[in-house]
Amino acid sequence: MKKVILHCDLNCFYASVEMLYHPELRDVPMAIAGDPENRHGIILAKNVLAKRKGVKTAEAIFEARNKCPDLLIRTPDYDSYMYYSAKVRSLYYEYTDRVESFGPDECWLDITSSIRYFGSIKVIVEEILRRVREEIGLTLSIGVSSNKIWAKLGSDIASEDSYFVISRLEDIEGLPAGDLLNVGYHTYEKLKSYGLYTIGDIARSSPKYMKGILGKNGETLWYFANGYDLSEVKRYDDEDEVIKSIGNSTTTVRDVYDMDDLKLVLTVLSDSVASRIKDEGMFFKTVHLSLRDKNLNWRGVQTSLKENSDLARDIFDNAIILFMKNGFDFRVPYRSIGVSVSNLSYRKESSNIDLYGHADYSLKEKKKDLALEDIRRRFGYHSIGSLRVLEDEELSAFDPKSEHLTYPVSYFGR
């Protein structure tokens, strides 16, 4: 039987929750962001009125206010957002036990086995839309397809409080290639340089041709464009539905022009991610670095370790290596920096020891990390740190562990 997959995306999620608590915000352009007194915050969500003024998610507050001077900024209330996220997921579970989260506002649902009970796909989709709207007070966009990739694309196409069905390539072949999952700005520009402007252009090429352009990622995009995605929607109680990745990112209070400042920010981020890893009792094997420059161009890279780790040093060192080996430079300064880890497990692999008795994993570093965390728990995050970090309070004055935004690592880790 052909699968039926839904991708449910809550519309303007953070802003919509704020408007539930404060109905008067519906009548003014409003956005959710960080501290409006500096650039540490970016726009996380906005309401329809702000969107009409050109305010975009992920841009800096000052840019948003240049477009919309009367923009009202609300600081995020994550407890409320997570409450409503869980409330909506509980409703999904009434239709299927296969519910896979993709962030707090997005979920895939496999309703293949539920159709016989509820009568039709249309009944299920329209009932979910109505119940979320009437019982919870939020709205959804739902994509319907036979695979997760096309279903997500469908929710992007669907208007607010509506759904869009993608049954075949012809339904989407004219859409820009940049609409496809995991096609960022740089990838899209490279595709266009090869004459690949639409999803149909990618689909009608070949895996070999795409691999020649973009490596393994190009081959994967060919499968995505054609809807050849066989990955399962996981059950919410699956053992492997534990944490997939842990990460922190920050928008810096000033543009980062050199390696010295980059290392400072990476030190703070690496410390915070390592601390959260230890809190979970887990170990990572893959390190990810993401950078967004002042023109809002984003790029992410990753690398895998020889053995898994939970050390801040291993996160920091590999982030620097990723920067150096992947052609990054400071010709355009960076505004947003992110570090995350994935390929997580609860078991430490045996250490690799060379002929001289040196191991990749350092127990000395582990003791240092634990000592730093103990001091920070007792006296505050900024009570101890490297001299360079403490010297530049302007750039390092953020606590990513308590203020973190967890962003999903690439779909390919799933």
N, C-alpha and C positions, 0 to 999 in steps of 0.2 A: 504493500500500500504506500502511495506517495505521501511523504511527510507534509504536514501543515504547520508552519512555524510563524509565530507572531513576534514582532518586535514592538514593545510598548514603551513609548518615550513621553514622560510627563512634560507638558508644555511650560516653559519658563519656570521651572520647578521652584527654585529658591524664591523668586519674586512672587510666584503664585501662593506659596505658603505665607509669605509676609502679608499679602493682601487678604488672606483668610483672617489673620489676627487684626489687621488694620484696613478695613474696607475703604477708608478714605484715600488710600494709596492708589486705588484704581483710577482716580481722576487726575493724577499727576505723573509726569515721567519719573520713574524710579528705577534704581539699580541696586544690586547687592555687591558690595566690594569690601576691601579691607579698610585700614585706617585712612580716612580722607585727608589727614594732615601731612601725609607723605606719600611717596610712590610705592610703598610696600604693598599696597593693594591694587589689584586689577579688577576689572568688571567680571564678576562671576555669573551674573544673570541680570536680566532687565525685563521690565514689563513691556506691553505692546506700545504704549505711548513713547517710551524711550527708544524702542526699536525703530519707530517711525521717524525719529529725529536722527537716526544714523548711528546710535550707540551700539557697539559690538562687544560681544563676549571676548575676554582676554586682552582688551586694550587697557591702557593705563587710565586712571581716573581723570587726569588733566586733559587727555585727548577726548574723553567722553564729554567733559564739560565744555570744551571748545565747540563741540557740535550742539550741545544742549546745556546752555548756561543755567537753566532752572532745574537741572537734574537733581533729584533728591537721592542721597546716598544712605543706604542702610547697611550697618555692619552685620555679618552673617550670624544667624542663630542656629548652629548646627544641631543642637538637641531637638529643636522643632522639626528640622528637615529630616533627620533620621527617624523621628517618630512617624511622620507621614510616609516616608519611604517604606517603613515596615508595615504600616497600615495598608498601603496599596498592594504590597507583595502578599499580604495575608488574603486579600481579595483574589489575587491571581491563583492562589493555591486551591481555591474552590473550583477551579476549572481544570487544573492539571497539577501533577506533582513534579513536573519538569519545568522548573522556573530557574533561570540562570541570570544573575545580576550582571550588569555591565555599568557599574557606577550606581549612585543612589537613585537616579531618576530613570534608568533604562533597564529593561529586562527582556530576555527572550522567553517565550512560552512555546512548548511543543504540545499542540492540542490534537494531534493526530488521533489518539485513542479516545478523545472526549467528544468527537463530532457525533458519533452514533447516539450518545446519551442526550446531548443537547439539541440535536436535530440538524444543524448545519453550521458551517463556518460563519455565515452572516449573523446567525442568532448569537453565537458566542461573542463575536467582535462587538456587535452593537450593544449587547448586554453589559460587557465590560466597560465600554465607553459611557453608557448611561449610569451605571452604578458608581463609577469613580466620580462622575460629575455630581450626581445627586446625593450619594451617601458620604462622600469625602470632601467634595467641593473643589476638586482639581479637574483638569482636562488632560487628555492624552492625544497623541498621534500614533496610529498603529499601522505597521507594515505587515502584509500577509504574503507569504511565499512558501516555497518548498525547501528553502535553506536559510541559514542565519544571515548570510551576507546580503542577499536580495531583500530579506525581511527588514533588515536595518535600513537599507536604501529606501524601502517603501515608507518607513516611518518618517524619513527625511522629506519625502515628497508630499506625504499627506498633510492636509491643512489641520489647524487646531480642532480638536474634538471630532476627528474624522479618521478614515483609514484608506489605504491604497493597496491594491492587489497587484503583485508582479507574478505573472504566470509564465512568461517567456521572454527571451532576449529582446524581441521586438518592442516590448513595453518600455524598455529603458535604453535602447541602443543609441538614441540621439542625445542622451544626457552627457554633460561634460565629464571627461575622465576624472577630473578632480572631485567628483561626487562620490567616487568609489572609496570604500573603507581602506584606510592606510595610504591614500594618495595625498601627500602633503604638497605644500607649495613647490619645493624643489623638484620633487618627483614629477609633478604635473608639468613644470617648465621643461623638464628633460623629455617627457613624453611628447610634448608639442613640437620640440625640436626635431623629432623623428616623424612628424606628421600624424601622431596619435592624439586626436583632439577629443574623441568621445569614447564612451564605454564600448560602443559597437566597434570602433577602430581597434581597441585592445582585443575584444572577443574574436574578431576576424583575422587577427594575426596568428602567430603560433607560439606555443610555449618556448620553443627554442629561440625564436626571434626576441621574445620578451626577456628571456634570460640573458641574451647577449647584450641587451640594453641596460638592464637593472640588476643582473645577477639573479639569485634565488628569489628575491622579492618580485622581480618582473614575471617570473614563471607563476608565482602565487597570484599575482594580479590577473593573469590570464584566466586562471581557474575561477577567481572571484567574479570577473566580468561575465563568464559563461554560467555562473551559478553552480559550479562544480564544487560545492562545499558539503562534505559529508559529516562534519563534526556534530556531535550530539549536543542537545540541550540538556545540561546536567540536572539531576534531581537535587532539590535543595538540601537533602540529607546525605548526599554522596560524600564519602570520606575524602575524595579529592576536591571537594568544594570548599576546602579550607582556604585560608588567605593565599592569593596567587602572587601578590607583590606588595612591597612596602616601599614608600617613597615620600620625599619631601621636595617642594619647589618653593622658590621665592622670587618676587619681583623686587629688584634691588632699588634702594633709595637714590642711587645714582648709577649712570651707565658704567659698565665694566669695560675698561679700555686695555687692561694689561693682565699678565699672568699672575702678578702679585695679588691683585684684587680678586681674581678668579679663584686662586688657591684659598684665600680667606673665606669666601662664601662656600666653597666646596668643603672646607674643614668643618664649618658649622653644620652644613647639611649632612655630611658623612657621619658626624658624631650623633646627630639626631636619628638617622636611619638605623645605625648600629644599635643605639639604645632601644629603639622600638623592636628591633629584631630579637634582642635579648629578653625584652619583656614578654615576647611571645614564646620564648624558648626554642627559637628556630635558627636555621642556618641557611645561607644563600649560596648560589653558585654562579649567578649571572648578575652583572652590574650594568646599569643603564645610565647614560648621561643625556640630558636634553637641554638645548639652548634656544632661546628666542632672542633675536637681535632687535635693535630699536625700530627697525622697519616691520617688525612682527613676523619675520620669516623664522620658521621653526625647523629644527633638525634634531633627530635623536639617533644615538648609536649605542651598541651594547657589546659586551665581551663576556666570555665564560672563564672561570677560574679552574685551575687544575684540581683543587679540592674545595669543598664548601667551607664557609667561614661565617663568623658573626662579628668580625673586627672592623672598627672604623677605619683603621689604616688600610685594609684591603679595599674598602670602598673608595677612599680618597685616592690611593695610588692608581687604581684602575680607571678612575674617572679622569685623572691627569693623562694617563696613557691613551685613553680614548680620544681626548682632545688633541694630543700631539700627533697621533697616527692617522687621524681621519680628515686632515686638511682644514681644520678650524684655524681661524686667525682673528685678529682684532681690527681689521679694516673697517668693519661695521661693528660698533660696540654692542655688548649684550645687555639686555634688560631683565630677562627672566632666565633662571638657572634651576635645573632640577636634577636630582639624583634618586634612583630607585634600585631595588634589588628584586630578583625573581628566582625561579627554579628553587623554591623553598622546600625544606624538609625539617623534620624534628630530630633527625639523627646525624651526628657528626661522623663524617667519613674519616677513615684512618689517614694519618698525616704522611705526606711524602717526605722522606728523609734522604738527603744526598750522601755522597761518599764521605763527607766531612762532618756528618751528624747534624746538618742544618735542616730544619723542617720549614715547610711553607707556612704552616700555622704556628703562631707564636703565643705560647701561654703567658709570656711576659706582657705582651700587648693586651691579652685578655684581662690580666690583673689590673693593668693601667686603666683600661676602659671601665672596669667595674668600680675602681676607686674614684674616678672622675664622676661617674653616675651617682655614687653614694654621696659625694660632696654636694652635687647639684640638687639632689633630693632634699638634703638638709638645709642648704643655704641659698638655693635658687640657681637657675640655669647659668647666669652670668657671673657666678661667684668664682669660677675657675675656668681657665682656658689657656691656649697658647698666647705668648706675648703679642704676636702680630694681631691676633683676634681682639685682644683686650685694648690694644693701641688704637684701633680704628672702630670706635663705638658706633659711628654713623652707619657704616656698612654692615657691621656684625650685630647690631642691636635688634635681633629678632630671635624668638624661641620657636624654631620650626617643629619641635616635638609637640608642644601644646597648641600651636597655631596652625598645624600642618593641614595641607590639602592633599589627600591621597589620590593620585591619578593612576588610571589603569595602564599597565604596560601593554605593549602591542598585543593584538589579537593572537599573534603567532605563538605566544607562550601558552596558549590554551590547549 
